[in-house]
Amino acid sequence: MLYYLAEYINSVYDPPGFDVFRFLTFRWALAAITALIMCFIVAPIILRKLKEKQIGEALKEDGPKFHWSKAGTPTMGGIILWVSVIIPVLLWGDLKNIYIQIILFVTVALALVGFLDDYLKVIKKYQKGLVEKYKLLFQFITGLIVALVIYFAPAFEGINSITTIPFLKQLQFDFSYFYIPIIIFIIIGTSNAVNFTDGLDGLAIGTSGIVVFTLGIIAYVSGNVETAKYLNIIYLKGNGELVIYCGALCGAALGFLWYNSYPAQVFMGDTGSLALGGVIATLSILVKKEFLLPLLGGIFFIEILSVIIQRYYFKYTRLKTGEGKRIFKMAPLHHHYEMKGIPEPKIVIRFYIVAIILAIMTLSTFKVR
């Protein structure tokens, strides 16, 4: 909204210095700072309400025993995160931009799914929260809407189902008729992968912030005709506006990490993690870097892969020998390292380091071609 006000003042009165609001980098900084301030304003209020209503994390008997002391910590902190993201985007973003409209839709849709799951678990005391098939159904519908919009909207004509291939120049891949199911799979898979990663204080939000910052850089160069031409990537008109969203999410992530770092004062819950994963998937789809997501989001995929391997290896060995065996001491992977005696903060920092290395490797693919 303030973006449009600044545009109006600039067009009517043309005051000196107001041209700066047209620059994405300036509005990115404003969005990030606004989100950070919003988080510091909103967090204490919501934390107080959560404590008053006794909305705390339930005891997870299937988790590590040294996590039992975390029972009762306020959860559903994803509300703090998304309020701190959405308001700055509304203030500084171009709401007529289709990229912004899509990413805001995914944010709200999956945050509501996560909120419903948390509400049923924490307030209604349903042990498993939202039934898994219904959660997948809502994620499926969200992914389907995103895929249909990109595939059929005139704004994406000519680029709707194509993507770039890492390390290869002058070559693009067309998903063609498989585009819609693949997009749905990416959104569902990444949403759940980030959800699995959210098991240690500050782990999911910190690694997500690193990934989103990198996607913001990619959005900026993809939406600039000169840099896109120089890097020999697909030019995506209007895509640069996603920088505003990425800036807001990075600022909100820093603010949320202030309260979520070890020892956590609040957990994001599914309200935060489900939407966070969906947002990361959608950003990678919108910047046409679907093939880079397993590298950039390597932490998330290793986490969910560890769960899949553990589960199926246990079933396989139980079927063959009558006794189920495990590869990891506990899944997801971060719990495996905890069970080996590594302190929680050290695991989180090491995962941050790996996430940064993966981000650098991802950006290097633009020149190593």
SULURFEN-V434100 format. One record per pair of residues at least 4 apart in sequence whose ideal C-beta (glycine too) atoms are under 8 Angstrom apart, sorted by the first residue. I is the first residue (numbers start at 1). GAP is how many residues later the second one is. D is the distance in Angstrom with one decimal. If there is no record, write none. Layout:
i->(I,I)
gap->(GAP,GAP)
d->(D,D)
This chain:
i->(1,1,1,2,2,2,3,3,3,3,3,3,3,4,5,6,6,6,7,7,7,8,9,9,9,10,10,10,10,10,10,14,19,20,21,21,23,24,24,24,24,24,24,24,25,25,25,26,27,27,27,27,27,27,28,28,28,28,28,28,29,29,30,30,30,30,30,31,31,31,31,31,31,31,31,31,31,31,32,32,32,32,32,32,33,33,34,34,34,34,34,34,34,35,35,35,35,35,35,35,35,35,35,35,35,36,36,36,36,36,36,37,37,38,38,38,38,38,38,38,39,39,39,39,39,39,39,39,39,39,40,40,40,41,42,42,42,42,43,43,43,43,43,43,43,43,44,45,46,46,46,46,46,47,47,47,47,47,47,47,48,49,50,50,50,50,50,50,50,51,51,53,55,55,55,55,55,56,56,56,56,56,56,57,57,57,57,57,57,57,57,58,58,58,58,59,59,60,60,60,63,63,63,63,64,64,64,64,66,70,73,73,73,73,74,74,74,75,75,75,75,75,75,76,76,76,76,76,76,76,76,77,77,77,77,77,77,77,77,77,77,78,78,78,78,78,78,78,78,78,78,78,78,78,79,79,79,80,80,80,80,80,81,81,81,81,81,81,81,81,82,82,82,82,82,82,82,82,83,84,84,84,84,84,84,85,85,85,85,85,85,86,86,86,86,86,87,88,88,88,88,88,88,88,89,89,89,89,89,89,90,92,92,93,93,93,93,93,94,94,94,95,95,97,97,97,98,98,98,98,98,98,99,99,99,99,99,99,100,100,100,100,100,101,102,102,102,102,102,102,103,103,103,103,103,103,103,104,104,105,105,105,105,106,106,106,106,106,106,106,106,107,107,107,107,108,109,109,109,109,109,109,110,110,110,110,110,110,110,110,110,110,111,111,111,111,111,112,113,113,113,113,113,113,113,113,113,114,114,114,114,114,114,114,114,115,115,115,116,116,117,117,117,117,117,117,117,118,118,118,118,118,119,119,120,120,120,120,121,121,121,121,121,122,128,129,130,130,131,132,133,134,135,135,136,136,137,138,139,139,139,139,139,139,139,140,140,140,141,142,142,142,143,143,143,143,143,143,143,144,144,144,145,146,146,146,146,146,147,147,147,147,147,147,148,148,149,150,150,150,150,150,150,151,151,151,151,151,152,153,153,155,156,159,159,159,160,161,161,161,161,162,162,162,162,162,162,163,163,163,163,163,163,163,163,164,164,164,164,164,164,164,165,165,165,165,166,166,166,166,166,167,167,167,168,169,169,170,172,173,175,175,178,179,180,181,182,182,183,183,184,185,186,186,186,186,186,186,187,187,187,187,187,188,189,189,189,190,190,190,190,190,190,190,190,190,191,191,191,191,191,191,192,192,192,192,193,193,193,193,193,193,193,194,194,194,194,194,194,194,194,194,195,195,195,195,196,196,196,196,196,197,197,197,197,197,197,197,197,197,197,198,198,198,198,198,198,199,199,199,199,199,200,200,200,200,200,200,201,201,201,201,201,201,201,201,202,202,202,202,202,202,202,203,203,203,203,203,204,204,204,204,204,205,205,205,205,205,205,205,205,206,206,206,206,206,206,206,207,207,207,207,207,207,208,208,208,208,209,209,209,209,209,209,210,210,210,210,210,211,211,211,211,211,211,212,212,212,212,212,212,212,212,213,213,213,213,214,214,214,214,214,215,215,215,215,215,215,215,215,215,216,216,216,216,216,216,217,217,218,218,218,218,219,219,219,219,219,219,219,219,219,220,220,220,220,221,221,221,221,221,222,222,222,222,222,222,222,222,222,223,223,223,223,223,223,223,223,223,223,224,224,225,225,225,226,227,228,228,228,228,229,231,231,232,233,233,234,236,236,236,239,239,241,242,242,242,242,243,244,245,245,246,246,247,248,249,249,250,251,252,253,254,255,256,256,256,257,259,259,259,260,260,260,260,260,262,262,262,268,268,268,269,270,271,272,273,274,275,276,277,277,278,279,280,280,280,280,281,281,282,283,284,284,284,284,284,284,285,289,289,292,292,292,293,294,294,295,295,295,295,296,296,296,297,297,298,298,298,298,299,299,299,299,299,300,301,302,302,303,303,303,303,304,304,305,306,306,306,306,306,306,307,307,307,308,309,309,309,309,310,310,310,310,310,311,311,312,313,313,313,313,314,314,314,314,315,315,316,317,317,317,317,318,318,318,318,321,326,326,328,328,328,329,329,329,329,330,330,330,330,331,331,332,333,334,334,334,335,336,337,337,338,338,338,342,342,343,344,345,346,347,348,349,350,351,352,353,354,355,356,357,358,359,360,361,364,365)
gap->(4,89,90,4,89,90,4,18,24,88,89,90,91,4,4,4,12,15,4,14,15,4,4,6,9,4,5,8,9,11,12,4,4,6,5,6,4,4,196,199,216,217,219,220,4,195,218,4,4,65,66,216,217,220,4,188,215,216,218,219,4,218,4,58,61,62,217,4,57,58,60,61,62,213,214,216,217,220,4,56,215,216,218,219,4,218,4,53,54,57,58,214,217,4,49,50,52,53,212,213,214,215,216,217,220,4,48,215,216,218,219,4,218,4,45,46,49,50,214,217,4,41,42,45,212,213,215,216,217,219,4,215,218,4,4,38,41,42,4,34,37,212,213,215,216,223,4,4,4,31,33,34,37,4,27,30,33,212,218,219,4,4,5,6,24,25,26,27,216,4,23,70,19,20,21,67,68,15,16,17,18,19,66,13,14,15,16,17,18,65,210,13,63,64,69,9,12,7,8,11,4,5,136,272,266,271,274,275,272,194,191,192,193,194,191,192,193,43,47,191,192,193,194,39,42,43,46,191,192,193,195,4,179,182,183,189,190,191,192,194,195,4,33,36,37,40,190,191,192,193,194,195,197,198,4,36,192,4,175,176,179,186,4,124,171,172,175,187,191,195,4,25,26,29,170,189,190,193,4,4,164,167,168,171,172,4,22,160,163,164,167,4,18,21,22,162,4,4,5,156,159,160,163,164,4,11,15,155,156,159,5,152,156,4,7,148,151,152,6,147,150,5,6,4,141,144,4,51,55,57,58,140,4,139,140,142,143,187,4,141,142,144,145,4,4,44,47,48,180,184,4,139,142,176,179,180,183,4,141,4,37,40,41,4,36,40,81,169,172,173,176,4,168,171,172,4,4,29,33,36,166,169,4,28,29,32,81,164,165,167,168,169,4,160,161,163,164,4,4,17,22,25,26,29,157,161,162,4,155,156,157,158,159,160,161,4,155,156,4,14,4,12,13,18,153,154,157,4,11,151,152,153,4,5,4,6,9,10,4,5,6,7,8,147,4,141,4,5,4,4,4,4,4,139,4,52,4,4,4,48,49,52,53,135,139,4,44,48,4,4,45,136,4,40,41,42,43,44,45,4,36,40,4,4,37,41,136,139,4,32,33,34,36,37,4,32,4,6,10,29,33,135,136,5,9,10,28,29,8,4,7,83,4,75,77,129,19,13,14,15,18,10,11,12,13,72,126,9,10,12,71,125,126,127,128,8,9,69,70,124,125,127,6,7,8,126,125,126,129,199,203,198,201,202,201,63,200,62,62,118,4,7,4,4,4,4,4,108,4,102,4,4,4,95,98,99,104,107,4,91,94,95,98,4,4,92,115,4,87,88,90,91,94,103,107,110,4,83,84,86,87,90,4,82,85,112,4,84,104,107,108,110,111,4,10,14,79,80,82,83,86,106,75,78,79,82,104,107,108,111,136,6,7,10,76,102,103,106,107,135,137,5,6,69,70,74,75,4,5,133,135,136,62,134,138,144,147,148,59,60,61,62,63,143,144,147,4,55,58,59,60,62,146,4,131,144,145,148,4,64,68,69,72,4,48,51,52,55,63,67,71,4,47,51,142,145,146,149,4,92,93,144,145,148,4,45,68,72,4,40,41,44,45,48,4,142,145,146,149,4,69,85,86,144,148,4,34,37,38,41,67,68,71,4,33,37,146,4,82,145,148,149,4,27,31,65,68,69,72,74,81,4,26,27,30,31,34,4,146,4,69,71,145,4,20,21,23,24,27,64,67,68,4,7,20,23,6,7,10,12,145,6,11,12,13,14,17,18,65,66,5,12,13,14,15,16,17,18,19,20,4,16,4,10,12,4,4,5,6,7,8,6,135,136,137,55,133,54,50,51,52,47,48,4,4,41,44,45,4,4,4,38,4,37,4,4,4,30,4,4,4,4,4,4,4,12,16,4,5,6,7,4,5,6,7,8,82,83,86,4,5,8,4,4,4,4,4,4,4,4,4,23,4,4,4,13,17,20,4,12,4,4,5,6,8,9,12,13,5,4,7,4,70,73,4,4,7,63,66,67,70,62,63,66,4,61,4,56,57,60,4,52,55,56,59,4,4,4,31,4,29,30,31,4,28,4,4,22,25,26,27,30,4,24,25,4,4,18,19,22,4,16,17,18,21,4,20,4,4,12,13,14,4,10,11,12,4,9,4,4,6,7,8,4,5,6,7,4,4,5,5,7,8,6,7,10,11,5,6,8,9,4,5,4,4,4,13,17,4,4,5,10,4,6,9,4,5,4,4,4,4,4,4,4,4,4,4,4,4,4,4,4,4,4,4,4,4,4)
d->(6.6,6.0,5.6,6.2,4.7,6.2,6.4,6.5,6.6,7.1,5.2,6.5,6.3,6.3,6.4,6.1,6.2,3.9,6.2,6.9,7.7,6.1,5.5,6.6,6.0,6.3,7.2,4.2,6.5,6.8,7.7,7.3,7.8,5.0,6.6,6.6,6.9,5.9,6.5,7.8,5.2,7.3,5.0,7.1,6.7,7.9,7.7,6.5,6.1,4.7,7.6,7.8,5.4,7.7,6.4,7.2,4.9,6.0,7.5,3.8,6.2,6.9,6.0,7.6,7.9,5.1,7.9,6.2,4.5,6.7,7.6,4.7,7.3,4.9,7.7,4.1,4.2,6.7,6.5,7.8,4.1,6.6,5.6,3.6,6.4,6.3,6.0,7.3,4.0,6.3,6.9,7.2,7.0,6.4,4.9,6.0,7.9,4.6,7.4,4.4,7.2,7.6,3.3,4.2,6.7,6.8,7.8,4.1,7.1,5.8,4.8,6.3,7.9,5.7,6.8,4.2,5.7,6.5,7.2,7.4,5.6,6.3,7.6,4.2,7.4,5.4,7.8,2.6,5.9,7.4,7.8,5.8,7.4,7.4,5.9,5.4,5.3,6.0,5.8,7.9,4.9,7.0,7.4,7.7,5.5,7.4,6.3,6.6,6.2,7.3,5.7,5.2,8.0,6.4,5.9,7.9,7.9,7.2,6.7,5.8,6.3,6.2,4.5,7.5,3.9,7.5,6.6,7.7,7.1,8.0,5.9,8.0,6.2,6.4,6.0,5.3,6.6,7.0,4.0,5.8,5.7,6.3,7.2,5.9,5.8,6.6,4.9,7.7,4.7,7.7,5.6,6.6,6.5,6.6,8.0,5.9,4.1,6.6,7.8,7.8,4.9,7.8,7.8,7.2,6.6,5.8,5.5,6.6,7.4,7.3,6.1,7.3,6.9,5.9,7.2,4.7,7.2,6.4,6.0,7.1,4.4,7.7,4.3,7.0,4.8,7.8,6.7,8.0,8.0,4.6,5.1,6.8,6.9,7.2,6.9,3.8,5.7,4.7,6.3,7.5,6.3,6.0,6.3,6.1,7.3,7.8,4.5,5.5,7.3,3.1,2.7,7.1,6.7,7.8,6.2,7.4,5.9,6.2,8.0,6.1,7.6,7.1,6.4,7.5,5.4,7.4,5.0,6.1,5.0,7.7,5.8,6.3,7.9,5.0,7.9,7.5,7.3,6.7,6.3,7.3,7.6,7.4,3.8,6.0,7.3,6.4,6.8,7.5,4.9,5.2,4.7,6.2,6.9,6.7,7.6,8.0,6.3,5.9,8.0,7.9,7.8,4.1,7.1,7.9,4.4,6.8,6.6,6.1,5.4,5.1,6.9,5.6,7.7,7.2,5.1,6.4,4.3,6.6,6.3,5.3,7.7,6.1,7.2,6.8,5.3,4.3,6.3,7.8,6.5,4.8,8.0,6.8,6.5,5.9,5.7,5.6,5.2,5.5,6.1,5.5,7.2,7.2,6.4,6.4,6.6,6.1,6.2,7.5,6.6,6.6,6.4,6.5,5.3,6.6,5.8,6.7,7.0,6.3,7.7,5.9,7.9,7.2,7.5,6.0,6.2,6.3,7.5,7.4,5.1,5.9,4.6,5.9,5.7,7.8,5.8,6.3,6.8,7.6,4.6,7.9,8.0,7.8,6.3,7.8,7.0,5.9,6.3,5.1,3.9,7.8,4.1,7.6,6.1,5.9,7.7,7.5,4.1,6.4,6.6,7.4,6.4,4.4,6.8,7.6,7.7,5.9,7.8,6.3,6.7,3.7,4.2,6.8,6.8,3.8,5.7,6.0,7.7,4.6,6.4,5.5,6.4,4.3,4.0,6.3,4.3,7.9,7.3,5.5,6.9,4.4,5.2,5.2,5.2,6.6,4.8,4.4,4.6,5.5,7.6,6.0,7.3,7.4,3.7,7.6,7.5,7.2,5.6,4.9,7.1,6.3,6.3,6.6,6.5,7.9,6.0,6.6,6.5,6.5,6.3,6.6,4.6,5.7,7.8,7.6,7.2,6.1,6.0,6.4,6.5,6.6,6.5,6.6,6.1,6.0,3.6,7.7,7.6,3.8,5.9,6.2,7.1,5.7,6.3,6.4,6.3,6.5,6.1,7.2,5.9,6.6,4.2,8.0,3.8,5.9,5.9,6.8,5.2,5.2,5.7,7.9,7.1,7.1,7.7,7.4,5.0,6.4,5.8,6.1,7.5,7.9,7.7,7.2,4.2,6.1,6.9,7.1,7.2,5.6,4.7,5.8,3.9,4.9,6.7,5.0,7.5,7.1,7.1,6.8,5.4,6.9,8.0,4.8,7.2,5.1,6.4,6.0,7.6,5.7,5.9,5.7,6.6,7.3,5.4,6.9,5.4,6.1,5.6,5.8,7.6,4.5,7.8,6.0,6.2,5.5,6.3,5.5,4.8,7.1,7.0,7.5,3.9,5.5,5.4,6.2,6.6,6.3,6.4,7.6,6.5,5.9,6.2,5.8,6.1,5.0,7.5,6.4,6.2,6.9,6.1,5.5,4.5,6.4,7.6,6.5,6.1,7.5,7.4,6.5,4.6,6.9,5.7,3.7,8.0,6.9,6.5,6.5,6.5,5.3,7.7,3.7,4.3,6.6,6.5,7.7,6.6,6.4,6.6,5.9,7.1,3.8,5.9,6.2,4.0,6.7,5.9,6.5,5.2,7.6,5.1,3.2,6.7,5.3,6.4,4.4,5.5,6.1,7.7,4.9,5.1,5.8,4.8,6.0,4.7,6.7,7.5,6.4,5.3,4.6,8.0,6.9,7.5,6.8,3.8,7.7,6.4,7.4,4.1,6.6,7.8,6.0,5.5,6.4,7.8,5.3,7.7,5.4,6.2,5.4,6.2,6.0,4.0,6.3,4.0,6.5,7.7,6.9,5.1,5.6,5.2,4.3,6.2,7.1,5.3,6.4,6.3,7.6,5.0,6.0,5.9,6.9,7.7,5.6,6.8,6.3,5.3,5.4,5.4,5.6,6.4,7.5,7.6,6.9,7.4,5.9,6.8,7.8,5.4,7.7,6.5,4.9,7.4,6.0,6.5,4.5,6.0,6.4,5.2,6.5,6.2,7.5,5.5,3.6,6.8,7.3,6.7,6.9,4.5,5.9,5.5,6.4,5.7,5.7,5.7,6.9,6.9,6.4,5.2,4.9,5.8,7.1,7.6,6.6,7.0,7.0,6.8,5.2,7.5,6.6,6.0,4.3,5.9,6.5,6.2,7.7,5.9,7.2,4.5,6.5,6.4,7.8,7.4,6.5,7.1,5.2,3.1,6.4,7.0,6.7,6.7,6.0,4.9,6.0,7.8,6.0,5.6,6.1,4.0,5.3,6.4,7.2,7.6,5.2,6.5,7.7,5.6,5.0,4.3,6.4,6.1,7.2,7.6,5.8,6.2,6.8,7.0,4.7,4.9,7.3,5.2,7.1,7.6,7.9,5.7,7.2,6.6,3.8,2.6,7.1,7.5,7.6,6.1,6.2,6.3,5.3,8.0,6.3,6.0,5.3,6.9,3.9,7.5,6.9,5.0,7.6,7.2,7.8,6.9,5.2,7.8,6.9,6.6,6.7,6.3,7.7,6.0,6.5,6.3,7.1,6.1,6.5,6.3,7.9,6.2,7.1,6.3,6.2,6.0,7.1,6.7,6.5,6.0,6.1,7.1,7.9,5.4,7.0,7.9,5.4,7.2,4.6,5.1,5.0,7.3,6.2,7.1,6.7,5.9,4.7,6.9,2.8,5.7,7.6,7.1,4.9,7.2,5.8,6.4,6.5,6.0,6.6,6.4,7.0,6.1,6.2,6.6,7.8,6.2,7.8,6.4,7.0,6.1,6.3,5.2,5.8,6.8,4.4,7.2,7.8,5.9,6.9,7.7,5.4,5.5,6.6,5.3,6.6,5.4,6.0,6.2,5.4,7.7,6.0,6.4,4.3,6.0,7.9,6.0,7.3,7.7,4.7,6.4,5.7,6.3,5.2,7.2,6.5,5.8,6.4,5.9,7.1,4.4,5.5,6.9,6.5,7.3,6.1,6.1,5.9,4.8,5.3,4.1,7.1,6.2,4.7,5.4,6.3,5.8,6.0,7.7,7.7,6.2,5.9,6.1,5.4,3.9,6.6,7.6,6.0,6.2,6.9,7.0,5.4,6.2,4.1,6.7,5.9,6.3,7.0,6.3,5.5,6.9,5.4,4.2,6.7,6.3,3.7,8.0,7.6,8.0,8.0,6.7,7.9,4.1,7.5,4.9,3.8,6.6,4.0,5.6,7.4,5.1,6.5,6.8,7.8,7.0,6.6,5.7,7.1,6.3,6.7,4.7,5.0,6.5,6.4,6.6,5.5,5.4,7.2,6.5,6.3,6.3,6.4,6.6,6.6,6.6,6.3,6.4,6.5,6.3,6.4,6.5,6.4,6.3,6.6,6.3,7.2,5.4,7.0)
